[in-house]
Amino acid sequence: MADTKLTALTDENTDPQPADILYIVDDPAGTPNPEKITGATLRDAFEDGGGLELVAISATNLTAGTIPAARIGADTIDAITEIASALKSGADSTLITGTAGTSGDLSAWNADGDLVDGPTPPSGDIVGTTDSQALTNKTIDTASNTITVVEADISDLAHTTDAGDLASGTLPADRLGADSIDTITEIAAALKSGSDGTLVTGTAGTSGDLVLWDANGDAVDGPTPPSGDIVGTTDTQTLTAKSLGDFLELLEQSADPASPAEGAMRIWRSNGTSALGLSDGDVGIMSTAGGVTRGGILFRFTSGDVVS
């Protein structure tokens, strides 16, 4: 293959060795001169910094080994040094390193100023000391927390409707503002009643029973109310299913009664003023049926007879 151009060669060396001889042109931009060079000499020239700078390195090129220091320019080294200096922090003034954190957890600075795995964040928003936020599902231990009422008006405070929230323990007096104590005092004064002038207390009543005031003005358990309406002394009411255990007493009337309604009757004791001829002491009767009202004497006082 003598006198063959380099570009005309067909054989390709796929396993170059340090002892292989390569054809090069020295100083092609100045005074070109064809020369030979071994692979080892070419390799050493690049490792010593005598050759051209590397253009680019991909991540796959750095899976093993290291880049020779001569292949890293001065500017590159300065940049790395400045970045490393800026990342120094903490008590030990070493590079911030940190540990592998748990997915979803927060990060925290350790005593040396390095990033380490932090706590798991809570559900919902993180609570700030001055943010306006609504808290739910929280239990506040009054033994280890100080609760200060800062609202000017106690009505601004959100209230609880669950009696179980105060099932045990007491709220310290210094946790109540002056306005709150004044309000409670006024309510207590308004609830005082009865001869003893103490708070209305009462006893636990039976469900459905009436409530009575006792001698001290306190509410106590009363009687069980009857079925139906309570009967009044002057109300016009119809009584059903009643038995008189002793006797029926009729009071003297100064006039005959008005005609009863359809299907009803009336009995009365007259004082002698009567359009039906009743004398003083007589007992009269009046009944309405079929739209017609009839009346007469049931008992005549003067003779003591029952009129038949």
Residue pairs with C-beta under 8 A, 6 or more apart in sequence:
1 9
6 23
13 20
16 39
17 39
18 38
18 39
18 40
18 43
19 38
19 39
19 40
20 38
20 39
21 36
21 37
21 38
22 36
22 37
22 38
22 39
22 42
23 34
23 35
23 36
24 34
24 35
24 36
24 37
25 32
25 33
25 34
25 35
26 32
26 33
26 34
26 35
27 33
42 51
45 51
46 52
46 71
47 68
47 70
47 71
48 70
49 70
49 71
53 71
53 73
54 67
54 71
57 67
84 95
87 95
87 96
88 94
88 95
88 96
89 96
89 113
89 114
90 96
90 109
90 110
90 111
90 112
90 113
90 114
91 111
91 112
91 113
92 112
92 113
94 112
96 113
96 114
96 115
97 114
97 115
98 107
98 114
98 115
98 116
99 115
99 116
99 117
100 117
101 107
101 115
101 116
101 117
101 118
102 117
102 120
104 120
104 121
105 117
105 118
105 119
105 120
105 121
106 118
106 119
106 120
106 121
107 115
107 116
107 117
107 118
108 115
108 116
108 117
108 118
108 119
109 115
109 116
110 116
125 133
127 133
127 135
140 147
142 169
142 171
142 172
147 175
148 175
149 157
149 175
149 176
149 177
149 180
151 157
152 179
153 179
154 177
154 179
154 180
154 183
160 166
173 181
176 184
188 199
191 199
191 200
192 198
192 199
192 200
193 200
193 217
193 218
194 200
194 213
194 214
194 215
194 216
194 217
194 218
195 215
195 216
195 217
196 216
196 217
198 216
200 217
200 218
200 219
201 218
201 219
202 211
202 218
202 219
202 220
203 218
203 219
203 220
203 221
204 221
205 211
205 219
205 220
205 221
205 222
206 221
206 224
208 224
208 225
209 221
209 222
209 223
209 224
209 225
210 222
210 223
210 224
210 225
211 219
211 220
211 221
211 222
212 219
212 220
212 221
212 222
212 223
213 219
213 220
214 220
229 237
231 237
231 239
250 267
250 268
250 269
250 283
251 269
252 269
252 270
252 271
253 268
253 269
253 270
253 271
254 271
254 273
255 273
255 274
256 268
256 270
256 273
256 274
256 275
256 276
256 278
256 284
256 286
256 295
257 266
257 268
257 286
259 286
259 288
259 293
260 266
260 286
260 287
260 288
260 293
261 288
262 288
262 289
262 290
262 291
263 288
263 289
264 287
264 288
265 285
265 286
265 287
265 288
266 285
266 286
266 287
267 283
267 284
267 285
267 286
267 298
268 283
268 284
269 281
269 282
269 283
269 284
270 278
270 279
270 280
270 281
270 282
270 283
270 284
271 280
272 278
272 279
272 280
272 281
272 282
274 282
274 284
276 284
276 286
276 295
276 296
276 297
277 297
278 284
278 297
279 300
279 301
279 302
280 301
281 301
281 302
282 297
282 299
282 300
282 301
283 297
283 298
283 299
283 301
284 295
284 296
284 297
284 298
285 295
285 296
285 297
285 298
286 293
286 294
286 295
287 293
287 294
287 295
296 307
297 307
298 306
298 307
299 305
299 306
299 307
300 306
300 307
